[in-house]
Amino acid sequence: MKDVKTPYEKVYLIKFINNEDLIKFSQLSWKTEITDNNTIKVFVKKEKINTFLKDLTKFNIDSYTEQQFKLEEHFQKFYGGEINDQF
């Protein structure tokens, strides 16, 4: 139940000022997913957040937001299956 209250990893959406920084950041060891318009989704384990923030300071960032963990994602994590966005 503790994992439901505090997710094991956090997801951040980072928008870089330029594509060059996005590419350089994506080559670091972070689990990432490039979205669009110089934006990348980064999956960070809780114990690595300080390292992640330190790495971010080396780049030109336009915006930085934490993506909220949805209840549906909790169920998928614990019970498997795909997320269905048709509610």
C-alpha positions in Angstrom: 0.0 0.0 0.0 3.0 2.3 0.6 3.8 2.2 -3.1 0.4 3.4 -4.0 0.8 6.5 -1.8 4.3 7.2 -3.0 5.1 6.1 -6.6 8.5 4.4 -7.1 9.4 6.8 -9.9 8.4 10.3 -10.9 7.7 11.5 -14.4 8.8 14.9 -15.5 8.1 16.8 -18.7 11.1 18.9 -19.7 10.9 21.5 -22.5 14.3 22.6 -23.7 15.0 25.9 -25.4 16.6 24.2 -28.3 16.7 20.8 -29.9 20.5 20.5 -29.4 20.1 20.4 -25.6 17.2 17.9 -25.9 19.4 15.6 -27.9 22.4 15.9 -25.5 20.1 15.3 -22.5 18.5 12.2 -24.1 22.0 10.7 -24.5 22.5 10.7 -20.7 21.6 7.6 -18.7 18.0 8.6 -18.0 14.9 6.6 -19.1 13.3 9.1 -21.6 10.6 9.4 -24.2 10.9 12.3 -26.7 7.4 13.8 -27.2 7.4 16.9 -29.4 8.5 20.6 -29.7 11.8 20.1 -27.8 10.0 18.3 -25.0 11.1 15.1 -23.4 9.4 12.9 -20.8 11.9 11.6 -18.1 11.2 8.7 -15.7 13.2 9.2 -12.5 13.5 6.8 -9.6 12.8 8.6 -6.3 16.3 8.0 -5.0 17.8 9.6 -8.1 15.9 12.9 -8.1 18.8 15.0 -6.8 21.1 13.6 -9.5 18.5 14.3 -12.1 18.1 17.9 -11.0 21.9 18.4 -11.0 22.0 17.1 -14.6 19.3 19.5 -15.6 21.3 22.5 -14.5 23.7 21.8 -17.4 21.1 22.6 -20.0 18.9 25.5 -21.2 15.4 24.6 -19.9 12.2 26.4 -21.0 9.9 24.6 -18.6 9.8 21.8 -16.2 6.7 20.0 -14.7 6.1 16.9 -12.8 3.4 14.7 -14.4 0.9 13.6 -11.9 0.6 9.8 -11.3 -3.0 8.7 -12.1 -4.8 6.0 -10.1 -5.2 4.1 -13.4 -1.4 3.9 -13.7 -1.2 2.5 -10.2 -3.5 -0.3 -11.2 -1.6 -1.0 -14.4 1.7 -1.1 -12.4 0.4 -3.6 -9.9 -2.0 -5.7 -12.0 -0.5 -5.4 -15.5 -2.4 -4.7 -18.7 -2.7 -1.7 -20.9 -4.1 1.7 -20.0 -7.3 2.5 -21.8 -8.0 6.2 -22.3 -11.6 5.6 -23.3 -13.5 6.5 -20.1 
